[in-house]
């Protein structure tokens, strides 16, 4: 029973991380590339601080996301292989849903993140 509770808590946390992935990716990418205030603004001497904050945010995201995802994928792969595929599809759907909730559309995400 304890293993099932840990598995489902891991699934819930991984789902939250998958849902918040688009905003985390946006923030980390813009900080690391030095465009944390937008593409039309030159950070100048603040660029080093922005890059350091981006690396720190990436490290925090890895610490929060990777352990539960590794645990979840290993436990799921031991059950059945097609459960792993279902889990990956669920996470992709959650990430896409998060993208549409946070940004409204795929093109808006691309415009804000990559200045396309």
N, C-alpha and C positions, 0 to 999 in steps of 0.2 A: 504494500500500500504506500509506503514511504517513497519508493521509486516512482510510482505513478504520479504522486503529488509533485515531486521534483521535476519529472518530465513535463507535466502540464504547466508548472510555473516557468520552466525554461521556455516552453512554447509560447506562453503569454508574453514573456519579456522579449523574446526574439521577434514576435509579431509587432510589438511596440517599436522595436528598433528598425524593423523593415518598413513600418509605416512612416517613421520619422527620417528614413534614409535620404529622401530628396532634399529636405531642408538642411540636414547635416552635411550632405555632399556640397550643396550650394555654399554654405558658410565656410567650410574647410577649403574648398577650391578657391573661393574669392580671397580668403585671407592668405593662402599660400602663394597665389599669383600676385598679390599686392594690389588687388582691386577691391578691397573691403569697403571703400566708400563709393564704388561705382567706377565704370570704365572711363568716364570723362574727367575724373579727378586724379591729379598727380599727388601721390602721398609724399614724395620727396624723402626726407629723413625718417619718416614714420614707416617706411616700407619694411625695414628690418624688424620692427616691432610687430607689424602685421604678419609677416612670415613666421615669426616665432609663435605668435598666438595661434596661427593656423596649424603649425606642427604640434603644439600642445593640445589643441582641439582634436586633431587626428589621433593622437595618442590616447586621449580620454575616450574617444569613440571606439577605438580598438579594444580598450580595457572593458568597456561596457558591452560591446556587441559580440566579440569573438568567443569568450568562454561559453556563453549560453548557446551560441550557434554551433560550436564544435560539439558540445554535449548533445544537443538535439539531433544533429545530423548523424553522429556516431550511433546513438541509440536507435534512431529511425532506420538506419542502414542495416542494423542487426536484425530488425523485424522482417521487413520485406523490401526488396529493391524498388518496387513501384510506389511504395509509401514515400520514399525519398523524392521521387519525381513529383508526387502530389504536394509534398512539403515545399519544394522549390517553386512550383506554380503558385501556391498560396502566397509565398513571400513576394513573388513578382507582382501578383495582383495587389497585395497590400502596398508595395512601393508605388505602383501606378496610381492607386487610390490616394495615397499621400501626396503624390505629385499634383494630382488634380485638386485636392483640397487646399494645399498650400499655394500653388501657383496658378491654378485655373486651367491651364492647358500646357501641352508639351512645347508649343512654340514660345510661350511666355517663359517657361523654364530655360529653354535654349537661349532666348534673348537676354535674360538676366544673368545667366551663368557664363555663357561663352561669348556674349555680345554678337550673336548672329542675327 
